[in-house]
Amino acid sequence: MLADSADLAVEELTGTRPHEPLTVSGLLGLEWWKEDRVERDVVCGMQVDPAKAAATSEYQGKTYYFCAKACKVKFDANPAQYVK
């Protein structure tokens, strides 16, 4: 057993090599192991939680996240200006 507490028991942890899916058993559906991911709004520089982004745009196969719709509008008008 790797971890044990009153609220959580992790029985098995596999997939610990880089780029290998991580499998954790014994968590009863909890997703505590997921890292909080933050993206940078390329227009204003603000940190944006992708799950709460005000807007997104796709450019050259990459998704960009924005803090406000106004930043998306600026980006969409000239993406090359913001992507380096």
C-alpha positions in Angstrom: 0.0 0.0 0.0 1.4 3.4 -1.1 -0.8 5.7 0.9 -3.4 5.3 3.7 -5.5 7.8 5.5 -9.0 7.9 7.0 -10.4 9.2 3.7 -8.2 7.4 1.1 -6.5 4.2 0.5 -4.3 3.7 -2.6 -3.7 0.1 -3.2 -1.8 0.1 -6.5 0.1 2.7 -8.5 1.3 1.8 -12.0 2.4 3.6 -15.1 5.0 5.8 -13.6 7.3 6.1 -16.6 7.2 9.4 -18.6 4.3 9.6 -21.1 2.8 6.4 -19.8 -0.8 6.5 -18.5 -1.1 6.5 -14.8 -3.4 3.9 -13.2 -4.4 4.2 -9.6 -6.7 1.8 -7.9 -8.6 2.0 -4.6 -9.6 5.7 -5.0 -13.4 5.2 -5.4 -13.5 7.6 -8.3 -11.6 10.4 -6.7 -9.4 12.4 -9.0 -6.9 13.9 -6.5 -3.9 12.8 -8.6 -4.7 15.0 -11.5 -2.4 18.0 -11.6 -4.0 21.4 -11.7 -3.3 22.5 -15.2 -3.0 26.2 -16.0 -2.5 27.8 -19.4 -1.2 31.3 -20.1 -3.5 33.7 -22.1 -1.1 34.7 -24.9 -2.7 38.1 -25.3 -2.6 39.5 -21.8 -0.3 37.0 -20.0 -2.9 36.1 -17.4 -3.0 32.5 -16.0 -6.1 30.6 -17.1 -7.7 27.4 -15.8 -8.7 25.6 -19.1 -11.8 24.3 -17.4 -12.9 27.9 -16.6 -11.6 29.7 -19.7 -13.9 32.5 -21.0 -13.0 31.5 -24.5 -10.7 29.3 -26.6 -9.3 29.3 -30.1 -7.6 26.7 -32.3 -4.5 27.8 -34.2 -2.0 25.5 -36.0 -3.4 22.5 -34.2 -3.0 24.0 -30.7 -5.8 25.2 -28.4 -5.3 28.6 -26.8 -7.2 29.6 -23.7 -8.4 33.2 -22.8 -9.3 35.0 -19.6 -11.9 37.1 -21.5 -13.7 37.1 -24.9 -11.9 40.4 -25.7 -8.5 38.6 -25.6 -9.9 35.9 -28.0 -11.1 38.6 -30.4 -7.6 40.2 -30.4 -6.0 36.8 -30.9 -8.3 35.8 -33.7 -7.6 39.0 -35.6 -3.9 38.2 -35.8 -2.8 34.9 -34.2 0.7 35.1 -35.6 1.3 38.2 -33.5 0.8 36.3 -30.3 2.3 32.9 -31.1 6.0 32.7 -31.1 
